[in-house]
Amino acid sequence: GQICEDESISVNEALDKLADILIKQFTDTLTYIGDDIRDPEYRQNFDVLRLSIFRETAKSLEKLLLRGNQEGVLHIDNPKIRAYSTTFAIFGIGEASETPDNMYAEIKALITALLLL
């Protein structure tokens, strides 16, 4: 949340840092949980916990997108919808249980496609 509200860094830099934080969170979580993530009941409970992180991430991203629009760096018609849809897509990458490098590359590709083009 703080990175998205830190006006001392550019919007693009904040997006890069957000990607870094999310990939670290996804990979650290998968490393910590290990094979338990394959258990459907465990996964269901884990998903409930992740919902609050998802919502906070989307709200923070919305603030960053609003700032990007104000600064003329971004041109997004509905920052709230875009923030939630982008966050949903990014969290979907975390479900893929790929290598950190592959997940990071896909997060960066999503940010570029959904926010910067």
N, C-alpha and C positions, 0 to 999 in steps of 0.2 A: 503494500500500500504506500509506503513512504517514498519509494522510488518513483511511483507514478505522480506523486505530488511535489517532488523536488524540482523546483523551477531553476535550480542552478545547473541542471543538466538538460541537454536538448531532448526533444520528444523522441528522436531516433535512438539516442543513447539510452533513454529510459526503456524503450522497447527491447533493445538488446539486453539490457540488464534483467528485464522481466523474463525474457527467454532463458537467460542463464539461471535465474532462480528457479523457474519451473522445471527445467531439466534436472537440476540438482535435486529438487524435491522428489520428482518421479523416480530417479535412479536410486537415491538414498532409501526411499520407501520400499522399492522392490528388493533392494539388497537386504534391508532389515526384515521384511516380511518373509522373503524366500518363497518356498513352495506352498506355504499356507494360502497364498493368493489364489491358488487353483481350487480351493475348497469353496463351493458355491455359497455356503452359509457364512463363512468368514468374509468372502467378497461382498456379500450383501451388507454385512455390518460395517465393513470398511467403506463402502460407498456412502453410507449414511454419514460417516465422519467427514468424508471428502466434500459433501455438499456445502458445508459452511465455508470451506476454503475456496470452492468454486465461486460462490456468491461474492465473497470478499474480493477475489481476483477480478471478477467482472465489474464490480463497482469501481475498483481502482483503475481498471483499464478504461472505463467510461470517462473518468475524470481526465485521464491522459489524452483520450481522443478529443474531448471538448477543448482542452488546451491546444492540441495540435491544430484543430480547426481555427481557433482564435488567432494562433500565430501564423496561419496560412500554410503550415507544413502538411496538413491533412485536409482532405475535402470529403468528409463523410456526412451523408444526409441525416442519418439517425444514429448518433454515437452510442446510445443505449442499446439498441438492437444489435449493432455491430459488435459492441463490447461483449455482450452475452453470447452471440453466435461464435465469435472468435474464441472466446474462453472455452465454450463447449467443444469446439474442434480441437483446441490444444489439449484439453483434458482427455479427449478421445485418443490422442497420441500416447498418453500415459498408459492407456489400456493395452496398447500393442505389445508391451514388454519386449521392445527391441533393444538394441545396443544404445548406450547413451549418445554415441555419435550419430546414429541414424535418427533417433528421436529429436536431437538438437537440430539436425539439418531440416527435418520436416517442420518443426516449430518455426524455424526461420523462414521456410518457404511459405507457410501459412500466413505469418505476419506480413510478409511481402505481398502475397496475393490478396489478402483480405483487407489490409490497412493502407498499404503504400502505393498500390497501382491505381 
